[in-house]
Amino acid sequence: NLSNVNLYSLDEPNFSGVDSIIEIDLSFNYLNEIFYRHFKIFSNLRILNLKNNRLNFIEKISFIHHQYIREINLENNFLINFSFNDFVLNSFVNINFKNNSIQFTIEDSPLSQM
């Protein structure tokens, strides 16, 4: 649990055994960007809590290798633009965007492809 520990940025972890981690809580910090390199070694990640940070950018491929991820909490950040195509995911994921200023378009929605 790395919640509320005054993190301003993430470095790429350089330790072993992280493939068994299934939940990461980085809520209530000061993170403003997420990149692919931050989570690439967490291959079994299922839940990621980024609630109450200052996120304004998430790299499109940040979660491309996370076949097990089921929940991403982005509540109370500074995200403005989002396209469903921004997240390349391998399965259904519950993504919480509550209290952001995100602008969606119908064309971006996975439902528009049905």
N, C-alpha and C positions, 0 to 999 in steps of 0.2 A: 504494500500500500504506500503510494507516494503522493497521497492526497494532502493538500495544504502544507507543502514543505518549501514554498517559495521558489519553485523551479521557473526559470526564465527561458531555458532552452533545453533541448535533448541532444545528447551525443549518442553515437552508435554504441550500443552495449558491447563490451569486449570480454564477456565471461561465458563459461559453459553452463549447461543445464537449463538454459532458458527455454528450450523446446518443450519442456513440461509445463510451462506457465500457461494457464488458460484464462486468467483475468488480470487486467492491469487497470489500476485506478490512479489517474493523474489529475483528478478534479481539484478545483480550488487552488490553481497555480497561476502562473503568468505566461503560459505558452502562447505564442502567436503564429507559429508555423509547424506543419507536420509534413515530413518527407518520407519517401519510401524507405530510406536507410534506417529510420528510427525504429521500425517494427519488423523489418524483414527476417530477423532471426527467431521471431516468436511464431513458429509454424503451427502451433496448436491453439493459438489465441482464439477465444470465443467471445469474450466481453471486454470492451475497451471504453472506459469512462474518461471523457475529456471535458466534462461539465465544468462550467464556471472558470474558464480560462480567458484568454484574449485572442483566440484563434481567428485569423482572418485569411488564412491560406492553408489548403490541404492539397498536396500534390496528387494528381490524378491516379497514379499507380500505387499509392501508399499501401493498399491492401490487396494487391493483385495475387499474392501467393498465400492468402489466408482462406483456405477452403472451409475452415470450421467456424469462422467468425459469424456470430448471430446477432450481436447487439453493439451498436456504437452510440454513445451518448455525447452529443455535441451541444447540449442545452446551455443557454446563457453564454454565448461567445459573440464574436463580431463578424460572423460570416454574412456576406451580402449576396453574392452570386453563387448559384449552384445549378449544375446540370446533372441529371441522373447519369449522364454519360461520364461525369467526372470520377465516379467510383467504379473501377473495374473490379467486380466482385464475382465470385464463383457460385454463390448461392443466395437465397433470400436472407436479408439482413434487416433488422429493425433499427432504423436510424432516427434518433430524437434530435430535431432541430428547434425545439421550443425556445422562444425568446432570442431569436436571431432576426436579422432583417433580410432574410433570404427572399429573392425573387425567383419564382419558378415560371417556366412556360409549359404549356400543355404538350408541346412537341417533345419536350425532354422526358416526359413521364414514360415509364415502361408500359403503362396502360395504353398509351397512344399507339403502341405496336400491335395491339390486339384487334 
